[in-house]
């Protein structure tokens, strides 16, 4: 539970930083701004999970993040789901169906990334890690995480 609390706290801080930045830039906060912060926060958390291991040899201060990488990745997935729900259901005036059709390329890549994240989330339980074996699980997480991030 302690790992989840750390990951959620980091996610909240990242979202609050983006929200604060957008507030300073625009002068207001609404659901659209929060939605942007969720999307940007998800990208930062996902990127953090991918970059921690390579940076660890240069920045030992990141060592505590190694134990919560899975939790950070799942928190990023939660932020993405929040971003999608807000975009589709709560901001239809901002993102009508015509917008999704006009912006089909980024929407398609976003859907593909979410589907990869669904798969990665499904294999992130302790039982699935044991069933796949740690090496195979890490390989799936590494390849899938990079593909989804791109």
Secondary structure, DSSP 8 states (H G I E B T S, - for coil): -HHHHHHHHHHHHHHHHHHHHHHHHHS---HHHHHHHHHHHHHHHHHHHHHHHHHHTT-GGGHHHHTTHHHHHHHHHHHHHHHHHIIIII-TTTS-HHHHHHTHHHHHHHHHHHHHHHHHHHT-SHHHHHHH-HHHHHHHHHHHHHHHH-
